[in-house]
């Protein structure tokens, strides 16, 4: 029997769909697994691992984690990326640039010891972070389907 409410709740917060069905322990374990894998990917590859503009097809998988992925992407696009003067297209800052309050790029002043707002992770670290966050989304998709078509009886508390 289809459980659309459980499916929607499992998308909003990983594991919440199973908790709604009376499987609280299983829901907690799913939440820990999916969100733990997603956060591990962020630690490995940095916030730049979630980027809907530069890595759109990877973001489709990451979006299955739910609002958490959209929040990370929003923060990345609006608070870390820079734009060139006269352009509205955000990009990652170069190593010698800083982000001004209006979001435009400006050269760093080395005499003041300024550092860029963040640096894009290099090489395999960014790739592994992107992979971890996308696999977390794929895992949550499986859990969402399991919650939607769950036939198990809830255990008595």
N, C-alpha and C positions, 0 to 999 in steps of 0.2 A: 504494500500500500504506500502510495506516494505521500511524503511528509514535506510540503513546500515550506512550512514555517521553520522546520529543522534545517532545511537547506539554506534558507536565507540567514538564519542565525549562525550557521557554520561559516558562512561567508563573512559576516560582520566581525565575529571574533572566533578564531579557530578553536574548536572544541565545544562551543556553546550549543551547537545543534544536538550533540550527544547528551549534554547536560539537560537540555530541554526534554529529551526523550527518557529521562530518568537514569541515565548512565553517567553520573557525575564523575566518578573516578576515571572512566575512559575519556570523558571530555577534558579533564584536567591533563591527562597524559598526552592527548592530541595537542592541546594548547601549548604545553611545554615543548613538545617535539617540533611543531611547525614554527612557533615564534622563536624558539631557541635556535633553530637552523637559520631563520631569517636574520636574527640579530648577529649570529656568528658570521654570516656573510657580510654584514655591515662592518663588523670588527676587522675582518680579513681585508676586504676591498675598499672600505670607506663608504661614505654616503654616495659617492659617485657611482657605486655599483647599481644603484637604482636611478635610471635616467630615461624617461619616456621619450625624450627628443632625440638623443644620440643612439640609444639602444632600444628602439620601439618594440621589436619582436621579442626581445628578452623581457621587456616590461609587461607584455601580455601575460606571460607566465607569473611574473612577480605580483601582478595585480590580483591574482587569485588568493593572495594572503589576506586581502581585504583592505579596509581603510588605512591600516598601518602603512602599506606600500604607497598609497596615494599621499599620505601625510609626509613620508620621507621624501618622495619625489617633489612635493610642493615646496618643502624646505630647501631642497637642493636647487630647484629652479629659481626660486625667488630670493634666497638669502645667501647663496654661495656663488652662483654664476655671475658673470659680468657681461655688459654689453659695450660695444664700441660706440663712441659719440656719433649720433645720427642714425643709429641702427637699433632695432628692437629685437634682434635675434640674440638670445643669451648663449654664452659659451663659457667653457672652463677658463679660469685665469691662467695666464702664463706664469712661469716661476718668478718673473721680475715685475709682476703687477699686483696691485691691491684693488679692493672694491671700495668705491666711494659710496656715501649714503644714498645717492640717487641710482646706484647700480651700475654706473659706468666704470670702465677700467682706467687706472692711472698708474704711472710708474712708481715703484717703491722708492722710498728715500732711505738709502743704506746708512746714511749718517745718523738717522734716528733708530736704527735697528729694526725697521719694519719688516714684517713677514707677510707672505700672502695669506688670505683667509683659509685656504686649504690647498693641498696639492693633489692632483689626480694620482692615484696609486699607479705604480709602474708594473709593467710586465704581467706576470702570472697572478699577482695579488688581486688586481682588478678583475681578471678573468675568473678567478676562483670565487671572489665575492659575488660576482654576477651569477655564477653557476649555483652557489649555495642559496641565494635569495630566490632564484627561479625554481629550484628543486623544492624549496619550501612551499611555493605556490602550487606546484604540481601535487605535492603531498596533501595540501589542503583541498585540492579539487577531489582527490580520492576520498578524503574524509567527508566532504560535502555530499558526494554521491552516496556514500555509506549511510550518512544521516538521513538523506532523502528517501532511501529505499530500505530502511532498517526494519528487519522482521524479528529482531530479538525481543524477548520480553524483559522488561525492567526488573532488576532484582529487588526484593523487598529490603527496605532500609533497616 
